[in-house]
């Protein structure tokens, strides 16, 4: 009965302000919802209500007319950020809200922030802060290059840029600004529909940014200098190059891993240890390592690991029960034979018995003549 009376009092515009404020501390959801719907509820009482852990109460408050600058669809992001939604109650200044969320409130920042009802743009703004801290920074380390940052946002907004284009990894944006320049990056972001613009920048990172020989950057700059409308044509240009490079990779014979020369020792180990219920799989080519990574849902088949295995900087052994490779453990050893890490399916902790089997195999390898090549390779130039 008390809860029912509190709910009626909370929703009655004639209830005294002190009583409405006291009811804001209630844990009963109907009472809090009635307070939100009551136009007489004072601001301070609603700010107390905003601290409620109940998602339904928070969403109802943001959807009410007392929070005109934010929508209830932003509640998930605000909760994730740990933002006190009480700052939105009866607040009508966008700049004040922007300053409380990111610390600054330039007109370009405010315009971009409130272009996204979900407020997920907060992640993009933080990425841009990092980008302009690294790119073009002044004499002090770790200091935001605020001049270029605000110039970028102003230009982006003036060209009608879509917020979805900014939802890119930091390294993709950094590659874009280094290869295209600040103005060129904005032109690419705004010259096409958002999905194609995002794809263009990802292709730029994959095709041009990762070329350590510097050949692709030179070819790209030469191509861009010959076309005044290159921002509109960049997607098709990079897409063609990416497909050609992918075709070359498919046609290229797989590289042999340095550890392939240990295959006979592993076969002998499996014959000797067959009765113990575990087998050792030794990947011998990059395709076998890629397949192992796909089977085990981990990063063992990534380009970085493949390059290390090709060069002999580490060894990969996969130990598993017979005919059950996915239930096994992938073990990475240094070139000297020390265990670096062991992972099960999807990076789960590996079975200690399987790790012990892999360690026995490595002990056998270290005693073999073939393993001396790893030692010579490690100590060589």
N, C-alpha and C positions, 0 to 999 in steps of 0.2 A: 504493500500500500504506500509506503514512503516513497518508493521509486516512482509510482504513478503520480503522486502529488508533486514530486520534484520535477517530473517531465512537464506537467501542466504549468507549474510556476515558471519553468525555464522558457516555455513558449508564449507566456502571457506578456504583452508589451507593457502592462500596468505594473509588473513586478518591480520592486525597488532595485536600484542599481547595485547596492551592496549585496543583496540576495543573489542577483544574477552572477556577480563576481564570485561569490562563495560556491555557487553551483558549478562553476567552471572547473573546480577541482574534483568533480564527480568522476567515477570510473564507469558509470552506466552510459552506454552508447545512446539510447533514446534521449537522455537528458542533454547530452552534448549536441546531438543533432537538433534538438529543439532550441538550444541556445544559438546555434548557427542560423537557424531560420528566423529567430526573433530580431526584428529591426532595432529593438531597444537595447540589445546586448552591447555593453561598452567595449571599446577597442581593447582595453587591457584584459578583459575577460576572454575575448576571442584569441588573444595571444597566448593565454594560458591553455585554452582548448587546442591550439595548434601544436602543443607539445604532446598531445595524446599519442600513444603508440598504435592506436587503431587506424588502419589504413582507410577504412570507410569514413571515419570522422575527418581525417586530413583531406581526403578527396572532396568530401562535401563542403568543407570550408573553402577550398580553392575554387570550387565550382560556384560558390555563392557570389552575390553581388558585392560582398565586402572585400574581395580580392580581385579587383578589376584588371590587374596587369598580368595575371598568370592563370592558366587553365589547369584543370584537375589532371590532364594527361601528363603534366610535368611532375606529378607527385613522385613517380618512381625515380626519376633522375635526381630530384631534390633530396629524397630520402637516402639515395646512394651517396650523394655528396655530403650528407649530414647537415643540410641547410635547415635552419629554423624557419619554417614557413610563416611564423608570426610576423616576419618583416614585411609580408605582403598585405597584411590586414590594414585596410583603409589607406594604403599607400598609392599615390597616383603619379609619382615622379619616376619615370623610367630610369633616369640617370641615377637616382638614389639607389634603386634596386640593383642596377648594373654595378655601381661602386661597391655595394655590399657583397656581391657575388664574386667579382674578379679583382676588386681593389681599385679599378680605374673606371672612368665613365666618359670617354670621348664619344662624340656623336656617332662616329663610324662603328664603334664597338656596341653602342646601345642599339643602333639600327640592326646590326647583324644578330645580336643576342635575341631581340624580340621578333626576329623573322622566323624563329623556330618555336612553336608552342610547346614542344616537348622539352625544351632547354638542353637537348643533347648537344647543341652547338657549343656548350661549355667545354667539352673535350677538344673540339676543333680550335677554340681560342687558346687553350693551353698549349696545343701543338704548335700554333703560330708563335706563341711566346717563345717556345724552345727554338723554333726555326730562326727567328730574328735575334735570338741571343747568340746563336752560333754563326749566322750569316751576317756579315757586314758589321760586326760589333765594333765598338770604339776601343779605346786603349784599355779600359778595365775589363778583366775577365768576368764572364758570367753576368754581363750587364745587358739588358734588353736594348736593342737598337730601336728605340721607340719612334724615331722619325720615319725610318723605312717601314716599320710595322704599321703605323697609322696611314702612311701613304699607300701601302698595299691595300689595306681595308677600304680606304676611301675610293680608290680606283676600282676595286672589286665591286663595291656597292654601286658606284656610278655606272658601271657597265652592265648592271643587272645580274650580277653573279648569283648563282643558286647555292644555298648552304650545303647541299649534298656534295658539291664538288670539293669542299674543304675536308670532307671526312676521309682523309688519306693518311697513311703512315708517315711518320716524320721523315724517314729516309727517302720516300718518294717525293715529298715536297722539297727536301734539300737537294736532291738530284735535279729536280725541275728548275729550281732557282739558280743553281750553278750553271746549268747548260743553257737556259733560256733567258736568264736575267729576270729581274722583278717584273718589269713591264711585259716581257714575253710570257711569263708564267700566267699573269692575269689574262692576257689575250687568249691563251689556250684554254683557260678555265671558262671563259665566257663566249668563245667563238662557236660552240656546239652545244647540243643538248647535254645535260649533266652526266648521263651515263657514258656517253662517248668521250666526253672530256676527261672523266676519271680513268677510262680505259686508255686514253692517249698517254696520260702521265704514268700509268703503270707500265705501258709498253716502253716509254722513254727510259724508265729505270731498268727494265729487263734487257732492252736491246742496246742502248747507248751507255747507260750509267754503269753497267757491270763489265764493260769492255776495258780490261786493264792495258791493252795494247795501244789505246788512244786512237785506233783507226776509225771506229764507228763515230766517236765524237767529231772527228775531222770531216768525215763524210756527211754527217748530219748538218754541220755548220755550212758546208759548201752547198748542200741542197737548199737549206733555208735562205741563203743569200741569193739564190736564183729565183725565188718565188716570193712575191710580195704578199700573197695570200696564204703563206705557209701555216698560220694557225688553223685555217679551215681544212688544210690538206694533210696535216701532220698525222692524223689518225690512220688514214689509208697508207701513207708512206711507211709508218712504223709497223703497221699490221702486216704489210707485204714482207718486210725484212724479218719480222719475227717468225712468220711461217717458213721462210726460206731457211732461217737458222735452225728451226725445229726439224725441218726435213733433213738438213745436213747431220744433225745429231742422231736422227733415226737411222740414217744410212751409214753412219760411221761405225766401224767395228768396235765392239765393247772393249774397253781397256782391261788388261789383266791386272789383278791385284798382286802386290809384291808377295803376299802370303801364299799365293797359288803354288809355289815351289815346295810347300810343306804338306801337300795333299797326300803323298804316300805315307808319311808318318801318321797322319790323322786316320787314314784307312786302316793301318796296322793297329792303332789304338782302339778303333771301333771293333775290330775283330777280337782283340784281347779282352775288352771290357763289355762285350755284348751281353753277357749274362747278368750284368748289374741293372739292366732296364733303362739305359740312357745312351744316346748316340750324339756324336759331335758332328755338326755341319760346318764345313769350312767354305765360305764364299770365295770363289776364285776369280770372278769378273765383276765389273761394276753393275751389270744387269742382275747378277745373283744377289748382290748387296741391296740393290733397289727393291728386288722382289722380297728379300727378307724384311726390309723396312716396312713394306706394304703389308706383309703377313702379320708382323708384330705391332703394327700401328705406332711406330716410334720413328725417331729421326736417324736411325742407323744408316738409312739409304740416302741421306741428304748429300748434296754436292760436296760440302765441306768434308764429311766423313769419307766419302768415296775418294776424294783427292788425297786425303791422308793415307788411306789404305793402299792406293796405287803407289804412292811414294814410299810406303813402308814405315811410316811414322807410328803406326800402331797396328795391332792384329785384332780381328774380330772372330770369335768362336761362338757358335750357337749350339747349346746343348739342350736336348729335348727327349721326351719319351718316344719310343718307336711309333711312327705314323701319327704323331701328334705334335707337329712343329710349333703350333701356336701356344701350346702349354709349356714351351721351353723358356730358356733364359739366354739373352744375348749378352755376352761378356766382352768387354773391350780391354785389351792388354797393351801396355806400352811396348816399344820395340825391344826393351830389355826383359819383358816377360812379367812385369808387375801388373796386377789387376787394377784397372782404373775405375771401372764401373760395371754394374750388372743390372739388367732390367728385364722384367717379364713383359707380358702383353700390355700394350698401352701404358708403358712405363711403370707398371705395378712392381712392387718389390719382388725380387727373384727368389726362387726356392733355394735355400741354403745347400740342399743335397745336390742340386744341379750345378751350383757354383763350385762346390767341392769337386765334382766330376770335371768341370772345365779347368780347375786348377791342376788336377792330376794330369790332364792332357797337356797343359802348358809345361808342367814339370818334365813330361816325356819329351816335348819338343825342345826344351832348353838343353836336354842331354844329347840331342841329335846333331849330326854333322851339318844338316841343312840349316839349322838355326844359326850357325856361325855366320851365315851370310847377313842375317839381320844385325848381328853385332858389328860386322864389318861395315854395313850400310850406315848404322848409327854413328860410328866413329869416323866415317869418311868425311870428305869435304862437304 
